[in-house]
Amino acid sequence: MASYNISEVATGTAVLAVAAGFLLYAGQVTGLGGGAGDSYDLSASFTSIEGISEGTDVRLAGVKVGAVTDLALNPQTFRADAIFTVDEDLALPEDTAIIVASEGLLGGSYLELLPGGSPFNLEPGAEIEDTQSAVSLLNLLLRYVGGGDEE
């Protein structure tokens, strides 16, 4: 019969508690934890949505308020259609704009909401009309090196 030392049992319990804490923290950071709150869907159409994929953050004033849930190419308009969620308690004006923003020169991309001033709010499932697509760093660099549009 094995005899257990109290310090071994206490150490094992502490290790399990720390592991559970890490799992809970990881779930909250990645958005997989329960109690994330309800949200509603919105959509937008972009000429280029380079750097955006499903799960990409949707931010307002730098704060994550949603995520991209679906991306598809519209064969009629040849534009990229994005569907994304926004926190349910966030009432966005109907003249809200959305842009593909970058976290820095080499950082990732995300969708940034820019609320307007309309007294009327977007309904769930509505489309944001005012969009700004991703700016290609390579195209800007080539334009600068090549002399650009000199007037």
N, C-alpha and C positions, 0 to 999 in steps of 0.2 A: 504494500500500500504506500502510495506516495504522500509525503508530508509537504504541505505548502507553507512557505514562509509568508508572513503578513506583508512584507515589503514587496515580494514578487506579485502578490495579488493586487496590491495598491498600484504598482508600476503598470501592470497589464490593464487595469481599469483606466488609469490616466492615459495610456496610449490609445485605447479605444475611444475615450472621450475626445481627445485631440483629433483623431481620424474622423469622427462624426462631425466635429466642428468644421474641419476642412471641407467635407462633402457638402455641408449646409451652406458654407460660404461660396463654394464653387457653383452650386445650384442657383444662388441668388445673383451672382455676378453674370452668369451666362443666361439668365432669364428662364432657367428650367425649373426653378423652385415654384411651389404652389403660392397662391395668393398674389399673383402678379397683377390682378385687376383686370377689368373688362376693357375691350377696345372695339373700335369700329374700323371698317375698311374705307380707304379712299384710293383713287387712281390718278395717274398722270402719264402723259405721253412725251417722250424725249426723242430728239434727233440722234443723240448718242448717250448711252448710259454706261460708258466704259468705266470699269472699276467697281460697279455695283453688282451684287449677287443676292440671292435669297438669304435672308438673315441679316443683311446690312442694316445698320442703325438708321433711324429717322430721328433727327434732332431738331430742337427748337431752342435757340439761345444757348447752344452747346450741351443741352440736357437731352438724354435719350427719352423720347416720347412714343416710340414705336419701332417697327421693323418692316423690312421689305418681305412680302410673302410670295410674290410671283412676278416673273418677268417673261415677256413674250414679244415676238416680232409681229407687228400688225402687217399682213401682206398687202392690204389696200393702201396704206399710207407710208409703208416702209419706215415706220418709226417704232421705237421700243416702248411698249406699254408696261408700266409698273403698277402693281397693286401693293399697297402697304397698309399697316395698321397704325392707328393713333389712339392714345389713351382715351377712354370714354369720357372722362371728366374735362377734356380739353375741347373747348368750343372754338373752332377756327373760323375767322371771317371768310365769306365766300370769295373775296379777292386775294386770298393767300397765294403766294408764289412758292415754288419749290425749285431748288437748284441742286446740282451734283457738286458737292464741295469736297475739298481735300484736306486731310489733317496736316499737311505740310508738303514740302518738296518731294519727299520719298514716302510719305505716309499713305494710309489707306483712304478710300473715298467713303462718303456717306451722303444721305439726302438731308438737306437743311430746309426747314420750313421758315418762310418769311411772312408773318401775318400782315394782312392789310388793315384797312380801317372801316370796312363795310359794317353796317349795323346788322346785316343778315349773316347767318352762319351756314357752313357747309353741312349738308345732310349726310348720313352714312351712305356710302356707295357713290358719292359724288366724284366728279373728276376735277382736278385742279388744272385750270387752263394755262396759267402763266408758269412756264417751265424754262429753265436754263440748263443746257446740256453740259456734259463734261468738257473741259478745256484740255486739249491735247498738248502736253508739255513739249513733245517732239515737234509738233507743228509750229509752236511758238518759237522754239529754238531755230528751226529751219528758216522761218520768216526773218528772224533777227540776223542770222548768219548770211542769208541771201540778200539782205538789204531791205526786205519788206516792201511795203507800199509807200514809196517816197512821193510826196506831192510838192 
